[in-house]
Amino acid sequence: MEQEKLVLLSTGHISEPDARRLEQLARELHMEERLWNRGYGFMMQVELMQDAIAECQLPLTSLPWVLDYVRERGAQWLLLDRDVETIEDLPTYDW
C-alpha cells in the first residue's frame, strides 16, 4: 500500500495577498490537480504546486517558504487551515 504524508499548518503562515492569489488560482481549471480552496484554507500537492510556481513565475511571496518547509519534512501534501495554531518555525501574518 502506498502512503503519502500530509502536513497541517495555519493559514497564518501565508500572507493575505498570497491567500487571495491562491483563491484565484484554485478557480482556474489548470490548477485543479494541485490546489483546492476549502473555504477555510487550502489543500495542495506540494511538488506540483512548487512546479507551478516556478513554471508560471507566480507572484507568491510567503507560500514558497511554507512549501519548502513541508517538503523538507517529507510531506507530499499541505493543508492550510485557519483554525490550526501557528508554529514557531515559520513566519506568521496577521490578517
C-alpha positions in Angstrom: 0.0 0.0 0.0 1.4 3.4 -1.0 1.1 6.1 1.6 1.7 9.9 1.4 2.3 12.4 4.2 0.2 15.5 4.8 1.3 18.4 6.9 -1.4 20.6 8.5 -0.4 24.2 9.1 -2.2 27.5 9.8 -3.2 29.9 7.0 -1.5 32.4 9.3 1.8 31.2 7.7 0.9 32.8 4.3 0.3 36.4 3.6 -3.1 37.8 2.8 -2.1 38.7 -0.8 -0.9 35.1 -1.3 -4.2 33.8 0.1 -6.1 35.9 -2.4 -3.9 34.7 -5.2 -4.5 31.1 -4.1 -8.2 31.7 -4.2 -7.9 32.9 -7.7 -5.6 30.1 -8.8 -8.0 27.5 -7.3 -10.7 28.7 -9.6 -8.5 28.2 -12.7 -9.0 24.8 -14.4 -5.4 24.1 -14.9 -4.8 24.1 -11.1 -7.4 21.5 -10.2 -4.8 18.7 -9.7 -2.6 20.9 -7.5 -4.8 23.2 -5.4 -8.2 23.2 -3.7 -9.9 26.0 -1.9 -11.6 24.6 1.1 -13.4 27.8 2.2 -11.4 28.0 5.4 -8.0 27.2 3.9 -6.3 25.4 1.0 -5.1 21.9 0.2 -2.3 21.4 -2.2 0.0 18.8 -3.7 3.4 20.2 -2.7 5.6 19.2 -5.6 3.1 20.1 -8.3 2.4 23.5 -6.6 6.2 24.2 -6.4 6.5 23.3 -10.1 3.5 25.6 -11.0 5.1 28.5 -9.1 8.4 28.0 -10.9 6.9 27.5 -14.4 4.4 30.3 -14.2 6.6 32.6 -12.1 3.6 33.1 -9.8 3.8 36.2 -7.7 3.7 34.4 -4.3 6.0 35.7 -1.6 5.2 33.6 1.5 3.9 30.3 0.1 7.2 29.1 -1.4 8.8 29.2 2.1 6.0 27.1 3.5 6.2 24.6 0.7 9.9 24.2 1.2 9.4 23.6 4.9 6.8 21.0 4.2 8.8 19.2 1.5 11.9 19.2 3.8 9.8 17.2 6.2 9.0 14.5 3.6 5.4 15.5 3.0 3.6 15.4 -0.3 0.5 17.3 0.7 -0.1 20.6 2.6 -3.4 21.5 4.2 -3.6 25.2 5.3 -6.4 25.7 7.8 -7.5 28.9 9.6 -8.3 27.0 12.8 -4.8 25.5 13.2 -2.3 27.1 15.6 0.8 28.7 14.1 4.2 27.2 14.7 7.4 29.0 15.7 9.4 27.6 12.7 7.6 29.7 10.1 6.8 33.4 9.8 3.2 34.4 10.7 0.9 37.0 9.1 -1.9 38.7 10.9 -4.9 39.2 8.5 
